[in-house]
């Protein structure tokens, strides 16, 4: 199994800069690389990565995405005088040349290809390439937007040619539209390109009609180009997560990539002079985490933009730390997305409804071109232009033991998974004394001691997560919830897969939220914090289950912001979900509660489900679901019914704007 995170960096790529006065290009400076790498070293992250050497790209590499005439023209730049460089530059837009930029551009491409090679040959699991110049604006015969060669486009074509990759997902979270990537792949159904970008009804650079939501690709590539335009500034963490939950991830899971390439531009972070957005650096920990279960974990992040040196360095660190497997910070303070963001999400889903099953049966979708200038509140733009302030991301504590398990002596576990067989902690003893043996299933009480000890170690951050095989899951769930709440944990998210009554008291005090996924209708909801979702057994359970997880479980879970996640595969749970779906759920939910997760399985659970659970908790490769098929309209309706019922309380569930007159308004904090 591939492990480790690669880091590709070479100081040589800092050895070019703007040699004349240009207000547009002055923000693209060598310090963008040096501060990012210094921050990784300062936080001990660079030392934990696998360093990869940098090589120059060959002509063959570059010609995968660029014309020979353009390459030959760029080759002349090292020999040009300053005046000739200025003249050469004028034929392109928002870019500059330097005698050393051709060399650096070849290194940027070569570094990206080194990373792809290492990931695809399983030398490492994932990685980051800190490169300069960036690439996503560069086109076949044109430099553009600080970009000389299109690093990610070349890497995509290289992966297809060299490693026989059939499906590549490109996630472009830079704040500018990567039109070079769009133009390269707009007729290619083997490449799914997603870009969000500041657009403002075509008033923000690169000011292209092709950047709008209804530009979905051409010919056989129709539907494989997903543009999500931000039509105002000030988008925050809620807006970014909403775009992932309701646009990118549903399509990505249906597409089932074999490689994920991230055009990682951090000008979409707070404080950037280009983006003017309000997403804090820690959101990139969550965006990265949500992408990691795809493609068996094969993810390469390649630096694009980012011009506030403080938020850039912090965002790079958050991304790398997540790739290394550290727990993500708790996503506190989330609100519902703003109306402008919802309008964009709504329009994208409508434009792609005919191409993707995940949108086919949704209702209430409208299409209005973003180029239709809508009235914007002046104070919104003025407020966003004010100097942004934010706190440095908090430390991300990494317990000394990642995963511990309470299992029978004969059960096989990986060496990296600790076996919990120690003596009872004082807290566990007290909790057991308070239990009513008469109300417990026979044989449960002896196993609860080790389970409670494991809970104590998780809540005190001695162990990050764990699992337990118990004689009766519902009874164990009831006892563990009581124990966790008594231990001082503020909120518990219980995701219960199984039939019948939920085994805990769910009150309206908001300390326990139960998301129940089952195949038979639940007779009665216990409270507003009990969310049952009934998925019929149609033979398309993988599609329906993932649809429910992405559209309902994750948005509610992130809004609830639990202190611990309890996963329970209860009676009949095997009919709700297969091993692969369970593993995906386990992996995705570890983005919550700083990774503090406890999975409870029935004692007679097979070795396959036990192995998959342990692997997901340990951060191992998540098994692919394969390309997802059609969704049953009745199951979509069930999820949609619950989403509509709950969206006023959990704003991240919303996928449509209330009205254009509500522009800029936000839901109250959740």
C-alpha positions in Angstrom: 0.0 0.0 0.0 1.3 3.4 -1.0 2.1 5.7 1.9 3.8 9.0 2.4 3.4 12.5 1.1 5.8 13.9 -1.5 7.0 17.5 -1.5 8.6 18.9 -4.7 10.5 22.2 -4.3 13.6 23.8 -5.8 14.9 27.2 -4.9 15.9 27.7 -8.6 12.2 28.5 -9.4 12.5 31.7 -7.3 15.2 33.0 -9.6 13.2 35.2 -11.8 11.2 38.4 -11.2 9.6 41.3 -12.9 12.3 43.6 -14.3 10.1 46.6 -15.2 7.1 48.5 -13.8 3.8 46.7 -14.3 1.0 47.2 -11.7 -0.7 44.0 -12.8 2.2 41.7 -12.5 4.0 43.1 -9.5 2.2 40.7 -7.1 3.8 37.6 -8.7 7.1 37.5 -6.7 9.7 34.9 -5.8 8.7 35.2 -2.1 5.5 33.2 -2.9 7.6 30.1 -2.9 10.1 30.9 -0.2 7.5 31.8 2.4 5.5 28.7 1.6 8.5 26.4 2.0 9.8 28.2 5.1 6.4 27.8 6.7 6.4 24.0 6.0 9.9 23.8 7.6 8.9 25.9 10.6 6.0 23.7 11.4 8.0 20.5 10.9 5.9 19.5 7.8 8.6 19.5 5.2 10.7 17.2 7.3 7.8 14.7 7.4 7.4 14.7 3.6 9.3 12.6 1.0 11.5 15.0 -0.9 11.5 14.5 -4.7 14.2 15.8 -7.0 13.2 18.3 -9.7 13.9 17.8 -13.4 13.5 19.9 -16.4 10.6 19.0 -18.6 11.6 17.8 -22.1 10.3 19.2 -25.3 8.2 16.1 -25.7 6.5 16.8 -22.3 5.7 20.4 -23.2 4.4 19.6 -26.6 1.7 17.4 -25.1 -0.2 20.6 -24.4 1.5 23.4 -26.4 2.3 24.1 -30.0 5.8 23.7 -31.4 5.7 27.3 -32.6 5.0 28.6 -29.2 7.7 26.5 -27.5 10.3 27.7 -30.0 9.3 31.3 -29.3 9.7 30.9 -25.6 13.1 29.2 -26.1 14.4 32.5 -27.5 13.6 34.5 -24.3 16.9 33.7 -22.4 18.8 35.5 -25.1 16.7 38.6 -25.4 17.6 42.1 -24.0 15.4 43.8 -21.5 13.8 45.9 -24.2 13.2 42.8 -26.4 11.7 40.9 -23.4 9.2 43.8 -22.9 8.3 43.7 -26.6 7.9 39.9 -26.5 5.7 40.1 -23.5 3.3 42.6 -25.1 1.9 40.0 -27.4 0.4 38.1 -24.4 -1.9 39.2 -21.6 -1.1 39.8 -17.9 2.3 38.0 -17.9 5.9 38.9 -17.9 9.1 37.2 -19.2 12.6 37.1 -17.7 15.9 35.6 -19.0 15.5 32.7 -16.5 11.8 32.1 -16.8 12.0 29.5 -19.6 14.3 27.4 -17.4 12.0 27.9 -14.4 8.9 27.0 -16.4 10.6 23.8 -17.5 11.4 23.0 -13.9 7.7 23.7 -12.9 6.5 21.2 -15.5 9.2 18.7 -14.6 8.4 19.0 -10.9 4.7 18.4 -11.6 5.5 15.3 -13.7 7.9 14.0 -11.0 5.1 14.2 -8.5 2.6 12.4 -10.9 5.2 9.6 -11.5 5.8 9.0 -7.8 2.0 8.9 -7.0 1.1 6.7 -10.0 4.0 4.2 -9.3 3.0 4.1 -5.6 6.2 5.4 -4.3 4.1 7.9 -2.3 0.4 8.1 -1.8 0.0 11.9 -2.5 1.9 15.1 -2.7 2.4 18.8 -3.3 4.5 20.5 -5.9 5.5 24.1 -5.0 6.2 25.5 -8.4 6.6 28.8 -10.2 5.5 30.0 -12.7 2.0 28.8 -12.3 0.2 27.2 -15.3 -3.6 27.0 -15.4 -4.1 30.2 -17.6 -1.5 29.2 -20.3 -3.0 28.0 -23.6 -1.7 26.0 -26.5 0.1 28.9 -28.1 -0.2 31.6 -25.5 1.3 32.7 -22.2 -1.3 34.3 -20.0 -1.9 35.3 -16.4 1.6 34.8 -15.1 1.6 31.3 -16.7 4.1 30.1 -19.3 3.4 26.4 -19.7 0.3 24.7 -18.4 1.7 22.4 -15.7 -1.6 20.6 -14.8 -2.7 20.2 -18.4 0.7 18.7 -19.3 0.5 16.5 -16.2 -3.0 15.2 -17.2 -2.0 14.3 -20.7 1.3 12.8 -19.4 -0.6 10.6 -16.8 -2.9 9.4 -19.6 0.0 8.6 -21.9 2.6 7.3 -19.5 0.5 5.6 -16.8 -2.6 4.7 -18.9 -4.9 6.7 -16.6 -8.5 6.6 -18.0 -10.2 9.3 -15.9 -8.6 12.4 -14.4 -10.4 14.9 -12.1 -8.9 18.4 -12.1 -10.1 20.6 -9.2 -9.1 24.3 -9.7 -9.8 26.2 -6.5 -7.7 29.2 -7.6 -9.8 32.4 -7.6 -9.3 33.0 -11.3 -10.8 30.8 -14.0 -8.2 28.5 -15.5 -9.3 29.0 -19.1 -6.2 27.3 -20.4 -7.3 24.1 -18.7 -10.9 24.5 -19.9 -9.8 25.0 -23.5 -7.4 22.0 -23.4 -10.1 19.5 -22.2 -13.5 21.0 -23.2 -14.1 18.2 -25.7 -12.5 15.4 -23.7 -14.8 13.1 -21.6 -11.9 11.5 -19.9 -11.1 14.7 -18.0 -13.5 16.3 -15.5 -12.5 19.9 -15.0 -14.1 21.8 -12.0 -13.3 25.5 -11.4 -14.8 28.0 -9.1 -13.7 31.5 -9.7 -14.4 35.1 -9.0 -16.5 36.2 -12.0 -18.9 39.1 -11.0 -21.0 38.7 -14.1 -18.0 38.8 -16.3 -16.4 41.9 -14.8 -13.4 40.1 -13.2 -10.3 38.9 -15.0 -10.1 37.0 -17.4 -13.5 38.5 -18.2 -14.6 35.6 -20.4 -18.1 34.6 -21.4 -16.6 31.1 -21.4 -16.2 31.2 -17.7 -19.9 31.1 -16.9 -21.8 28.2 -15.5 -23.5 27.3 -18.8 -20.2 26.6 -20.5 -20.3 22.9 -19.9 -17.9 21.5 -22.5 -18.3 20.7 -26.1 -19.2 17.6 -28.3 -18.2 14.4 -26.4 -16.9 16.6 -23.6 -20.3 18.2 -22.8 -20.9 17.9 -19.1 -17.3 17.4 -18.2 -16.5 21.1 -17.8 -18.0 22.4 -14.5 -17.7 26.2 -14.0 -19.0 27.7 -10.7 -18.8 31.5 -11.0 -18.7 33.6 -7.8 -20.7 36.7 -8.7 -19.6 38.7 -5.7 -16.6 39.0 -3.4 -16.5 37.9 0.3 -17.3 34.2 -0.1 -16.4 32.3 3.0 -15.9 28.7 4.3 -19.6 28.0 4.1 -19.8 28.9 0.5 -16.8 26.8 -0.4 -18.0 23.8 1.5 -21.5 24.1 -0.1 -19.9 24.1 -3.5 -18.1 20.8 -2.7 -21.1 19.1 -1.1 -23.7 20.0 -3.7 -21.7 20.4 -7.0 -18.2 19.0 -7.1 -18.3 15.8 -4.9 -21.6 14.4 -6.3 -20.2 14.7 -9.9 -16.7 13.5 -8.9 -18.1 10.3 -7.2 -20.2 9.6 -10.3 -17.2 10.2 -12.5 -14.9 8.0 -10.4 -11.5 9.4 -11.2 -8.3 7.4 -11.2 -6.2 10.5 -10.4 -7.0 13.8 -8.8 -5.0 16.9 -9.7 -5.6 20.1 -7.8 -4.7 23.4 -9.3 -4.1 24.7 -5.8 -4.4 28.5 -6.1 -4.6 30.1 -2.7 -5.6 33.5 -3.9 -9.1 32.1 -2.9 -8.1 32.5 0.7 -8.8 35.5 3.0 -6.6 38.6 2.6 -5.6 38.0 -0.9 -5.4 41.2 -3.0 -6.8 39.4 -6.0 -9.6 37.3 -4.6 -11.1 39.5 -1.8 -12.7 36.4 -0.4 -13.1 35.5 3.3 -12.3 31.7 3.4 -9.8 31.1 6.1 -6.7 28.9 5.6 -8.1 26.0 7.6 -10.9 25.5 5.1 -8.3 24.1 2.7 -7.7 21.3 5.3 -11.3 20.2 4.8 -11.4 20.7 1.0 -8.3 18.5 0.8 -9.7 15.9 3.2 -12.9 15.6 1.2 -11.0 14.9 -2.0 -8.7 12.3 -0.5 -11.1 9.3 -0.6 -11.3 9.6 -4.4 -9.0 7.8 -6.8 -7.7 5.5 -4.1 -6.0 8.6 -2.5 -3.9 9.4 -5.6 -3.9 13.2 -5.2 -1.4 15.7 -6.5 -1.7 19.4 -5.5 0.2 21.8 -7.8 0.6 25.5 -6.7 -1.0 28.1 -8.8 -1.8 31.6 -7.4 -1.8 33.1 -4.0 -0.5 36.7 -3.4 -1.0 37.4 0.3 2.2 35.9 1.7 0.7 35.2 5.1 -2.5 33.4 4.1 -0.7 31.7 1.2 1.8 30.1 3.6 -0.9 29.1 6.1 -3.1 27.6 3.4 -0.2 25.6 2.0 0.6 24.2 5.5 -3.1 23.3 6.1 -3.2 21.4 2.8 0.1 19.5 3.3 -0.8 18.7 6.9 -4.0 17.0 5.7 -2.2 15.1 3.0 0.1 13.8 5.7 -2.9 12.4 7.6 -3.2 14.8 10.5 -6.7 15.5 11.9 -8.4 18.5 10.4 -9.4 21.4 12.7 -13.0 21.5 13.9 -15.0 23.5 11.3 -16.6 25.9 13.8 -18.6 29.1 13.0 -20.1 27.8 9.7 -23.2 29.6 8.4 -25.4 28.9 5.6 -24.0 30.0 2.2 -25.0 33.5 1.0 -27.7 34.0 -1.6 -25.3 34.8 -4.4 -23.4 31.6 -3.8 -26.7 29.7 -3.8 -27.7 31.2 -7.1 -24.4 30.0 -8.6 -24.8 26.5 -7.1 -28.4 26.4 -8.3 -27.5 27.4 -11.9 -24.6 24.9 -12.1 -26.8 22.0 -11.0 -29.4 23.1 -13.5 -27.0 23.4 -16.4 -25.5 19.9 -15.7 -28.8 18.2 -14.9 -28.9 16.5 -18.3 -25.4 15.1 -17.9 -25.2 13.8 -14.4 -27.5 11.4 -12.6 -26.9 13.1 -9.2 -28.8 16.2 -10.5 -31.3 14.5 -12.7 -34.2 14.1 -10.3 -33.6 17.2 -8.2 -36.3 19.8 -8.4 -36.6 23.6 -8.4 -33.6 24.3 -10.6 -33.4 27.5 -12.6 -31.1 28.8 -15.2 -30.4 32.4 -15.6 -27.1 33.5 -17.3 -24.7 35.1 -14.9 -23.9 37.7 -17.5 -27.3 39.2 -16.9 -26.1 42.0 -14.6 -27.9 41.9 -11.3 -28.0 44.8 -8.9 -25.5 44.4 -6.2 -25.4 46.1 -2.8 -22.6 48.6 -2.8 -21.9 48.0 0.8 -21.1 44.4 0.1 -18.2 45.2 -2.2 -17.0 48.0 0.1 -17.0 45.8 3.1 -15.1 43.1 1.3 -12.4 45.6 0.2 -11.6 46.4 3.8 -8.4 45.0 5.2 -9.1 41.4 6.1 -8.2 40.1 9.5 -8.1 36.5 10.7 -6.5 34.4 13.3 -3.7 32.0 12.6 -5.0 28.5 12.2 -5.0 26.7 15.6 -2.6 23.7 16.2 -3.8 20.4 14.9 -3.1 18.0 17.8 -2.1 14.5 16.6 -2.6 11.9 19.3 0.4 9.4 19.7 -1.9 6.5 18.7 -4.0 6.9 15.6 -6.3 3.9 15.9 -7.1 1.4 18.7 -9.5 -1.5 18.7 -11.5 -3.6 21.1 -11.8 -7.0 19.4 -11.7 -10.6 20.5 -8.2 -12.1 21.0 -8.4 -14.0 17.7 -9.3 -11.1 15.5 -6.5 -10.0 13.1 -5.4 -6.4 13.1 -2.7 -4.5 11.3 0.4 -3.8 13.4 -0.3 -0.1 13.2 -3.6 -0.6 15.0 -3.3 -0.8 18.8 -5.3 -3.5 20.6 -7.1 -2.1 23.6 -6.7 -4.7 26.4 -5.5 -2.6 29.3 -7.0 -2.1 32.7 -10.1 0.0 33.2 -9.6 3.7 33.6 -11.1 5.3 36.7 -13.7 7.0 34.4 -14.6 3.7 32.8 -15.1 2.1 36.2 -17.4 4.8 37.4 -19.4 4.7 34.2 -19.8 0.9 34.5 -21.0 1.2 38.1 -23.7 3.6 36.9 -24.9 1.1 34.3 -28.1 -1.0 34.9 -27.1 -4.6 34.2 -30.7 -5.6 33.9 -31.2 -3.3 30.9 -28.1 -4.6 29.1 -27.9 -7.5 26.5 -26.3 -10.6 28.0 -22.5 -10.5 27.4 -22.3 -6.8 26.8 -21.2 -5.7 30.2 -17.8 -7.4 30.1 -16.9 -5.8 26.8 -18.0 -2.4 27.8 -15.1 -1.9 30.2 -12.5 -1.9 27.3 -14.9 0.2 25.2 -15.2 2.8 27.9 -11.5 2.9 28.4 -11.0 3.4 24.7 -13.6 6.3 24.8 -11.6 7.9 27.6 -8.4 7.7 25.6 -10.2 9.3 22.6 -11.7 12.2 24.4 -8.4 12.9 26.2 -6.6 12.8 22.9 -4.4 9.8 23.7 -5.9 7.9 20.8 -7.3 9.6 17.7 -10.0 7.1 16.8 -11.1 3.5 17.3 -13.5 0.7 16.8 -15.1 -2.0 18.9 -16.8 -5.3 18.2 -19.7 -5.7 20.6 -22.4 -8.3 21.2 -25.2 -5.9 20.6 -24.6 -2.6 18.7 -27.8 -0.7 19.8 -27.2 -1.4 23.5 -23.6 -0.4 23.1 -24.5 2.8 21.3 -26.8 3.8 24.2 -24.1 3.2 26.8 -21.3 4.9 24.8 -23.4 8.0 24.2 -24.1 8.4 27.9 -20.4 7.8 28.6 -19.2 10.3 26.0 -21.5 13.1 27.2 -20.5 12.4 30.8 -16.9 12.8 29.8 -17.5 16.4 28.9 -17.8 16.2 25.1 -20.0 19.0 23.9 -21.8 17.3 21.0 -22.0 13.8 19.7 -22.9 13.0 16.1 -24.3 9.4 15.8 -24.5 8.0 12.3 -26.6 4.9 12.7 -27.0 2.4 9.9 -29.7 0.0 10.7 -33.4 -0.7 11.2 -35.8 -0.1 14.1 -35.7 2.3 17.0 -32.7 4.5 17.5 -31.0 3.2 20.7 -30.5 6.6 22.4 -32.7 9.3 23.8 -32.6 12.2 21.4 -33.8 15.4 23.0 -34.0 19.0 21.6 -31.0 20.2 23.7 -28.7 19.7 20.7 -26.1 17.6 22.4 -26.8 14.5 20.3 -27.7 14.4 16.6 -28.7 11.1 15.1 -28.5 10.5 11.3 -30.2 7.2 10.7 -29.9 5.4 7.3 -32.2 2.4 6.9 -34.3 0.5 4.3 -37.6 0.6 6.2 -39.6 3.6 7.1 -39.1 4.9 10.6 -42.4 5.1 12.4 -41.6 8.1 14.5 -38.9 10.8 14.7 -37.7 11.2 18.2 -36.9 15.0 17.9 -35.6 17.6 15.4 -32.2 16.1 16.1 -33.2 12.7 14.7 -32.9 12.5 10.9 -34.0 9.2 9.4 -33.3 8.5 5.7 -35.0 5.5 4.2 -33.2 4.0 1.2 -35.1 1.2 -0.5 -33.1 -1.9 -1.6 -33.2 -1.2 -5.3 -29.9 -2.7 -6.4 -28.5 0.8 -6.8 -27.6 1.2 -3.2 -24.1 2.5 -3.8 -25.5 5.5 -5.8 -28.3 6.2 -3.3 -26.1 5.9 -0.3 -23.4 8.2 -1.5 -26.0 10.7 -2.7 -27.4 10.7 0.9 -24.0 11.1 2.4 -22.9 14.0 0.2 -26.2 15.8 0.1 -27.4 15.3 3.7 -25.0 13.6 6.1 -21.9 15.8 5.4 -23.7 19.2 5.3 -25.6 18.5 8.5 -22.5 17.0 10.2 -20.4 20.0 9.3 -23.1 22.4 10.5 -23.5 20.5 13.8 -19.7 20.5 14.4 -19.6 17.5 16.9 -16.9 16.8 19.4 -17.0 13.1 18.6 -18.4 11.1 15.8 -20.0 7.7 16.6 -20.5 5.3 13.7 -22.7 2.3 14.3 -23.5 -0.5 11.9 -26.6 -1.9 13.7 -29.1 -4.6 13.0 -29.8 -4.9 9.3 -27.1 -2.3 8.6 -25.5 -4.7 6.1 -28.6 -4.3 4.0 -28.2 -0.6 3.9 -24.6 -0.4 2.8 -21.8 -2.4 1.4 -18.2 -2.6 2.5 -17.0 0.0 0.0 -19.7 2.5 1.0 -19.1 2.0 4.7 -15.4 2.6 4.1 -16.1 5.9 2.2 -18.4 7.1 5.0 -15.8 6.3 7.6 -13.2 8.2 5.7 -15.3 11.3 4.9 -16.6 11.7 8.5 -13.1 11.9 9.9 -13.0 15.5 8.8 -15.2 16.2 11.7 -14.4 16.4 15.5 -10.6 16.6 14.8 -10.9 13.0 13.7 -12.3 11.7 17.0 -14.3 8.8 15.6 -15.5 5.6 17.2 -17.0 2.8 15.1 -19.2 0.1 16.7 -19.7 -3.2 14.8 -21.5 -6.3 15.6 -19.3 -9.0 17.1 -20.1 -11.4 14.3 -19.2 -8.9 11.6 -17.1 -10.5 8.9 -13.4 -9.9 8.4 -14.0 -7.9 5.3 -16.0 -5.1 7.1 -13.6 -5.2 10.0 -10.6 -4.8 7.7 -12.2 -2.0 5.8 -13.1 -0.1 9.0 -9.6 -0.4 10.4 -8.0 0.7 7.1 -10.2 3.8 6.9 -9.6 4.8 10.5 -5.9 4.4 9.9 -6.0 6.6 6.8 -5.5 3.8 4.4 -6.6 3.6 0.8 -10.4 3.9 0.5 -11.8 1.3 -2.0 -13.3 2.7 -5.1 -17.0 2.5 -5.6 -16.6 2.4 -9.4 -18.6 4.7 -11.7 -22.0 5.2 -10.1 -25.1 4.4 -12.0 -28.5 5.9 -12.2 -30.3 7.0 -9.1 -33.8 5.8 -8.2 -36.2 8.8 -8.3 -37.9 7.7 -5.1 -34.6 7.6 -3.2 -33.6 11.0 -4.4 -37.0 12.2 -3.3 -36.5 10.8 0.1 -33.2 12.7 0.5 -34.6 15.8 -1.0 -37.6 15.7 1.4 -35.3 15.5 4.4 -33.0 18.2 3.0 -35.9 20.6 2.4 -37.4 19.9 5.9 -34.1 20.6 7.6 -32.5 23.4 5.5 -33.9 26.2 7.6 -32.0 24.9 10.6 -29.0 23.5 8.8 -28.0 26.1 6.2 -25.4 24.0 4.5 -28.2 21.9 3.1 -29.5 24.7 0.9 -28.9 24.4 -2.8 -31.1 27.3 -4.1 -31.5 30.9 -3.5 -34.7 32.2 -1.9 -35.0 35.2 -4.2 -32.8 37.7 -6.0 -33.9 40.4 -3.6 -32.2 38.6 -0.8 -28.8 39.1 -2.4 -26.0 38.9 0.0 -28.0 37.8 3.0 -26.8 34.9 5.1 -28.3 32.3 7.3 -27.8 32.9 11.0 -24.9 30.9 12.6 -25.6 27.3 13.2 
